[in-house]
Amino acid sequence: MKLPRARQAKRRRLMVLLLAALGLGTAAALTLTAFDDHLVFFHTPSDVAAHKVPVDRQMRIGGLVEEGSVERVAGSPVIRFRVTDLEHAVPVTYQGVLPDLFREGQGVVANGRLGADGTFRAAEVLAKHDENYMPSEVAEALKRSGRWQEGAAKPK
Amino acid sequence: MIAEIGHFALVLALCVALAQSVLPLVGAARGDSALMAFAKPAALAQFALVALAFGCLTYSFVVSDFTVRNVVMNSHSAKPLLYKVSGTWGNHEGSMVLWSLILGLFGALVAGFGRNLPPGLKARTLAVQGMIGVAFLAFIVFTSNPFERVFPPPTDGRDLNPLLQDPGLAFHPPFLYVGYVGFSIVFAFAMAALIEGRVDAAWARWVRPWTLAAWSALTLGIALGSWWAYYELGWGGWWYWDPVENASFMPWLVGAALLHSAIVAEKRDALKTWTILLSILAFALSLVGTFLVRSGVLTSVHAFAVDPARGIFILAILVAAIGGSLAMYAWRAPMLKGGGLFQPVSREGALVFNNVILATAAATVFIGTLYPLFLEALGGAKVSVGPPFFNATFVPLMIPLLLAVSAGPMLGWKRADLAGALQRLRAAMVVSLVVVAAAYWFADRRSVYAALGMGLAAWLFFGALVEWAERVRLFRAPMGTVWSRAANLPRASWGMTIAHAGLGLVVMGIAGVTAWQTEVIRVARTGDAFDVAGYKFVFKGVTRDEGPNYHIARGTFEVYRNEKLYAVMAPERRFFPVAGMSTTETAIRTNLLADLYATIGDPESAAQTGNIPAFLAPVTPQTAWTVRIYHNPLVPWIWLGACTMVLGGLVSLTDRRHRVGAPARVRPTDTVASPAE
């Protein structure tokens, strides 16, 4: 009586283990392939200016919206602006409604693709909800361009 | 004065929690019933003190006491009363007090209603609960005192973040926290069981209602948050796979797995160590969720108020709680005895399948959410992981699970006949295939996936109904028999049927809106007419108005269907001068099958001047405005389905078995762990 029960328990454990391994294996395979295709890298405007950035691959860029650069294309919902890390600036086009906190001089992160003409076509524009807070990507871009002062919430 | 009382109550609560976390443990170890009995009054006192502190904080907000820094930073005298109250937890400090309040409430509930719990288990559970209380109360008292004074007091406050001044978000954090903190009770039970070295059917039965309550609240909290994002962010989406969303979704997934594995532990005395592990993970992920949201380590569309110094403290709590509990698990779990056996094809097997997939899915979400953080911490590139990643990993994992949901409950315990179960489900199968064909031919021939998604949803929904019909022998027995069977059906069964049907509704909503959403972004002048998914929109221009603490630009659309006026939609942009922030108020017209969703953007050729946003700049009637209109088919079903799932959870919670007649423990000699097995 004791032996078959133990053996049955072993079989069951093996079954559960195989099932779990199968699940985890599938997940790992899915994750790895997805990482390959869908990992979105972050670049600063200086990276773009130095041609260190692949064209037509999905990426994020971040920085400040350059003062006086926002213009609307007449008769269409397209908006043009420039994102700067105070060293270099990248022209960006975006079609749609900008987030409520989008302002000139404020931090912004754009998700999209860089065109061969050097213009970044944003599919999504993110601005922070809290205007005293700098998106970490923007802080990073300003740090890399050497224009960041520690403790300064809003470098002007 | 009121603020000092609140602060004092918090410090006292911390002291009580300290005593609560030590004395009952000592008592349980020595078998000293007086020390064990200390847990109950301590838990009640801790709750009362935190409630007092929370009351004081709420009072300070309601009367706009601007000598309190927290009120200054997050409130304004002109704010509506609802948002003065919700402002109490709409900020970091207050939300932590709310966390502790709910923690205290759950502790008090266990103390008050856990009469049928064995004294040792009860004392240890409350002691672990006390330890969690110590961690969070110390966090509040030492790093995030909500009662800090400011001198000289300003004449008015800085206002609550206007995005949070919204009924959906006012009640979102409390439900979310009831979910998170509810898992702390399950965690405390698991720790107590590990200390005792004993897990049995009775233990699983005590744990189930708490898991159900936590999971239901978390479901409601997530649904509220998603609904808020849908109508407040103005992007027409309902889920963004954003880190903050994922933070609440991971404990939900593990909680759902726990809900199911606890059934096996209760009914069949199997999967016990796994259930314990899930209890630990559910709470650990709740803590990770708090950490992600509160430390602001990840870029998020939802994140507000960040302070890395506090993140370190939460990280310390996290490491202590997760590391400690997993070490405890590694040490004690091998001593727990295995239980009932079962065949691969059986109810238990189906629930194991459910658990494996839900746990794996939670793991993929975890990797996608935290990978950017790890990479950055290791000095790697700054990356982000967006919706495409989750669509490519999470969604394929869910499909086999959703297919199995309808079959699982048809299988018997121990060993079952899969072919027979599927045979009994053939009605649901036929309906699903009809739905696939209908969706493909009539709705949209471009998308096979949409049709398959619809079929999957129908399979879930009708599978749940068929299972219920089988139980009450509908159409097989006379109506009287059916009636009495339905009346005698345990509430837990009703709950399962309702929750699974709700899941079907959610899947249908997701499939519908994902495949068939229509988006129109364009500029419009007064009088312009355009077509969106068969509706004619006529733009009637933008007018200005004033709200209690904001300025309004309000656009008006007349919507015609078959040349008849169908609706007038008035989306708004609001500017809150005190906070210097604006919000988008979408206009949504629903007929429960689909939503029309309209927002307005900025006027053409107008720029912001100083602090004043572009949409308040002077314009003429000829000015063109950017407008964004969506037609979102079936999207209301996502929230309808989520609420149905919550209803299922609540119905199951009212099952008599959860309250009375908890099984007496088997004689200890049978279940006491034998260290060498």
Chai-1 contact restraints between the chains, C-beta under 6 A:
chainA,res_idxA,chainB,res_idxB,connection_type,confidence,min_distance_angstrom,max_distance_angstrom,comment,restraint_id
A,Q8,B,L341,contact,1.0,0.0,6.0,A-B,restraint_1
A,M15,B,P344,contact,1.0,0.0,6.0,A-B,restraint_2
A,V16,B,V352,contact,1.0,0.0,6.0,A-B,restraint_3
A,L19,B,V356,contact,1.0,0.0,6.0,A-B,restraint_4
A,A20,B,V356,contact,1.0,0.0,6.0,A-B,restraint_5
A,G23,B,V356,contact,1.0,0.0,6.0,A-B,restraint_6
A,G23,B,T360,contact,1.0,0.0,6.0,A-B,restraint_7
A,L24,B,T360,contact,1.0,0.0,6.0,A-B,restraint_8
A,A27,B,T360,contact,1.0,0.0,6.0,A-B,restraint_9
A,A27,B,T364,contact,1.0,0.0,6.0,A-B,restraint_10
A,L30,B,T393,contact,1.0,0.0,6.0,A-B,restraint_11
A,T31,B,T364,contact,1.0,0.0,6.0,A-B,restraint_12
A,T31,B,I367,contact,1.0,0.0,6.0,A-B,restraint_13
A,T31,B,T393,contact,1.0,0.0,6.0,A-B,restraint_14
A,A34,B,F389,contact,1.0,0.0,6.0,A-B,restraint_15
A,A34,B,A392,contact,1.0,0.0,6.0,A-B,restraint_16
A,A34,B,T393,contact,1.0,0.0,6.0,A-B,restraint_17
A,H38,B,P388,contact,1.0,0.0,6.0,A-B,restraint_18
A,H38,B,F389,contact,1.0,0.0,6.0,A-B,restraint_19
A,L39,B,V383,contact,1.0,0.0,6.0,A-B,restraint_20
A,V40,B,S384,contact,1.0,0.0,6.0,A-B,restraint_21
A,V40,B,G386,contact,1.0,0.0,6.0,A-B,restraint_22
A,F41,B,A381,contact,1.0,0.0,6.0,A-B,restraint_23
A,F41,B,V383,contact,1.0,0.0,6.0,A-B,restraint_24
A,F42,B,K382,contact,1.0,0.0,6.0,A-B,restraint_25
A,R60,B,S384,contact,1.0,0.0,6.0,A-B,restraint_26
A,R72,B,E604,contact,1.0,0.0,6.0,A-B,restraint_27
A,P77,B,I521,contact,1.0,0.0,6.0,A-B,restraint_28
A,P77,B,R522,contact,1.0,0.0,6.0,A-B,restraint_29
A,P77,B,V523,contact,1.0,0.0,6.0,A-B,restraint_30
A,P77,B,T626,contact,1.0,0.0,6.0,A-B,restraint_31
A,G96,B,I521,contact,1.0,0.0,6.0,A-B,restraint_32
A,V97,B,G601,contact,1.0,0.0,6.0,A-B,restraint_33
A,V97,B,T626,contact,1.0,0.0,6.0,A-B,restraint_34
A,V97,B,R628,contact,1.0,0.0,6.0,A-B,restraint_35
A,D100,B,S582,contact,1.0,0.0,6.0,A-B,restraint_36
A,D100,B,T583,contact,1.0,0.0,6.0,A-B,restraint_37
A,D100,B,T584,contact,1.0,0.0,6.0,A-B,restraint_38
A,H129,B,L163,contact,1.0,0.0,6.0,A-B,restraint_39
A,H129,B,F304,contact,1.0,0.0,6.0,A-B,restraint_40
A,D130,B,F304,contact,1.0,0.0,6.0,A-B,restraint_41
A,P135,B,T299,contact,1.0,0.0,6.0,A-B,restraint_42
A,S136,B,T299,contact,1.0,0.0,6.0,A-B,restraint_43
